């Protein structure tokens, strides 16, 4: 853990609007808030760091994977942390930090994880081009999502839990029946890797971010294209809706976190402080804080 002097030095160099700079060793950039907003999980090369989201203090290190941790997700009840690495997913007790189970079925890195809203299913997406739906109770796979011809980069449940969206390097987003794992439809329009997908809090709209530089909106109910919300001259790595649905946070290759209007696409605020691509952005459950994970091996917590 950092000494007080080390922590004071890092915090004194914070950019405007940032509360803390977190990160130890090399991090991939993937971050996840606990459901109550008190903890932040940060995926890295030697494990997953757990921080106190209010103080910035290190709470725990979930170590056990022998490869980089690419993805991390909290269960809806906050009792479990799921982490994805090469060919395996580990489930951890969020209180003790002890491992609870290992799920093995993927044949490459697990790039994305998401729990169903009721916590009964864990969905995973891999660089092996498939998604897997895991029964949390039995810790066994119950369905495989086959249809992508490229790596699955992002996965998201609809707020009602009936549909799963997967974003892929094959330039498509596929929507799946959550109950059966059967594909429903494909969302086509991006011209490069689709790195991120998220549902609006009301489930009416899907937002996607791509290496083609566009942020696109799709009608989540009738699954058709709505419009290009914003367009940039750099890769878009991550998109996230604010809890109230009014704002979309964007992380991109230029190192800036942009907050844009979810309807007009107009920029509301720019958060500057990273010196590398922003690979992941996440809102705290109450919407007061944004965490941004970057290729510069740091996570910044921004006070909104």
N, C-alpha and C positions, 0 to 999 in steps of 0.2 A: 504494500500500500504506500501511496505517496507520503512523504513527510510533510509537515505543515509548511515548511519553507518551499518545497517543490510545488505544493498546491497553490500557495500564495502567488508564486511566480507565474504559474500558468494562468491563474484567474486574473492577474493584473494585466495580461495581454489580451483579454477578451475583446472581441469586436462589439460595437454598439448593439444593444438589444439581447446579447447572449448572457445567460446566467452561469453556465458552466461549460468547460471543455473537458470531455472525458475520452478515455481510450488508452489502452496499454498494449504494447507490441503492435503487430500488424492486425488491422481489422478489415473485414470485407466491406463493412458499411451497413449491414442489415441490423435493424434495431426494432424493438417491440416494447410498448408499455404494458404493464400489468393492468388488468381490468379496473382496479381501483386507482390507478395512476400513481401509486407510491413507488413503483420500481421500474427500472428501464433495463432491458436485456440487450447486450451488444455482442454480436457474433464476431469472432476473431480467429487467429491462427492457432492458438493454444487452447481455446475453449470459448465459453460464453461468460462475459463479465456481467454481473448484476449490480446495478447502482441504485442508491436512494435517489429518486427523482427530485426530491425537495432539497436535499443537502449536497448532492453530487458525490457523496461518500461511497466508496466501494463496499458492497455488502457480501459478495460471494464470487467465486469462480467455479463454473461448471466445467470441469476438465475430465476428459476421458476419450474423446475422439482422437484419432491419430492423424487426421487430415484437417484442413481448414473447415470451419463451420460456416456454411453458406446461408443458412436460414434459421429463423427462430420465431416461435409463436407461444403465447400464453393461452392456456385453456380458459374458457369463459368464467369458471369459478376461481381462477387464479391459483389453483393448487398445483398445477403442473406446467412445466416449461418444456416445449418440444424443440429440439435442435437437429438440423439436418446437415450431414457431411457426406463423405464419399461412400455411397452404397448403403448408408444406414441412417436411421433416425433414433435419437435417444430421448427418452422421457425422464424428466427430473422432478423430484419433490421440490417445489419452489421455496419451502420453508427451510428444509435442512440442506438442500443442494445435493442430496444423494440421488444416484440414478435409480429409476424404477423399472425401466424396460428398454429393450433394444428392438427396433423394428427393421427387418432386413428383407428387401424385395427389389429395390432399385439396383440398376447396374451402372450407375454413374453418380455424379454429385446430385444431392437433393437441393434444388435451387429455391424451392418455395414451399411454405407450410401455411395452413389455415385451418382453424377449428370451426366446425359448424356452430351456429348460434346456441344450440342446446347442449353443446359439448360432447355429444355422443359419437361424433366422427371427426377424425383428423384427415385432412386432404393434403397430399404431398405431390409436388411436381418436380420432375428430374431432368437432367441433361441427357437422359436416355429416351427422351421424347414422350414419356408416359406420365400419367397421373395415377395415384393410388388412393383409394378411400379406405381408411383403417377404422375398424370397430374398436372404439376406445375401451370397451368393457372386456373384450376377448383378446385385444392386441393383435388381431389378425386382419389381413386385407379382405374386404368384402366386395370390392369392385375395382376394375382397372380402366382408366380413361385412355383409350387408344384412338388417335385421329390426327395428332400433330406429326409433322415431318421434321420438326426441329425441337430444340431444347425448350422446356417449359420454364419461363422466367418468373412468372407471377401467378398467384392463384387467389381467388376471392369467393366467398359465399355471399349470396344475396342476403339482405337483412332478414327475410323470412325463412331462409334456410332451404328453399326449394331448388335453387339453381346454383351451380358453380361455374365461374368464369376462369379460363386459363389463357394466359398470354404467352406467345411463343416466338422463337427466332424465325419461324416459318412465315412471319408477317401477319399471322391471324390470331384472332381470339375465338375460342370455341366455348359455347355454353352447353352445360351438361345437366341432366336430371340428377339432382343430388341423391334421390332415393335409389336409383338403379345404376347410375354411372353411364347411361345412354346419352349420346350427343343429341342436342336439340337443333342447334344452328351454328353457323360460323359467321363472324363479323369480319368482313374484308374491306380494305381501303388503305391500310398502312402500306408503305413501300419499303420498309426496312424492319428490323427486329422490333417486336412489341415487348418492351421491358417491364411494363407495369399496368395493372388493371385494378380498378376499385369501383365499388357500388356507392351511389349516393345513400345517405341515411334512410331515405324513404323508399329506396329500391327502384325508383322510376328511371334512373339514369345510370349508365356505366361510363366511366372515364378511362381512357387509355393513353399511355405515353410511349413514344417510339423513338428509335434512333433516326427516323426520318425527320425529326425535329418538330413533329406535330403532337398536340394534345387534342384528342377527339372525343366527342360525346356520342353516345348511342342510346336509343330508347330501350330501356331495360325491360319494358313490358311487351312490346311487339317486336323487339330485337331488330331494329333497323337503324341505319346511320342517321344521325341528326345533323351534326356539323363539325367542322374543324374549329375548336374553341380558341386555340392559340397556335402560332407557328414561330419557330426559332431556327437559328442557323447552327444549332448544335444538338447533340444527342440528348434526349429526355430519358432519364433513368428511372424516375419514380414519380408517382402521382398519388395524392391522398386527399380525401374530402375532410373538411372540418366537421365536427360532430353536429353542427347546426345546418350543414349542407350549403352554406352561403359562399364558401371559399374552397378553392382547390390549391393545395401546396404542390409545387413542382421542384424536383431536384434534377439538375442537368450537368452537362459536361463543363460548363463555364464556372462551376463552383458556387453559384448563387442559388439561394432558396427563394423562389418567387411565390407570392400569394396572389392568386388571381380570382376575379369574380367568377363564380361557378356558372353564371348565365351569359355574361357579356365577354368574358375572357380578359377584361381590362385588369392591368396590374394594380394591386392595392398596396403592396409593400415588397421590397427586396431586402433580403437578409444576407449580408456579405461578410465573410470571415474565413471560409474554407479556401485552401490553395490547391485543391484537387477536385475532381468530379464529385458531385453529391449523388451517391448511389441509392440512398434511401431516405425518405421523409415520413415521419409519423406524428400524428396529433395525440396529445394526452386525451384521455376520455372526457375531461371537462373543457377541452378546447383552449386552455390557457397557455399551453406550452407546445412547442414543436421540437422534435429531436431530428437532427440531420446527421447522417453517417456518410463519411467521405473517404475517398481514396487517399486523402492526406493522413489517414490513420487516426482520425479524431472524430468524435461526436460532439456537436454543439447543441446545447439546450437553450432555446430562444424563448424569452418571456414575451407573450403577446398582449 
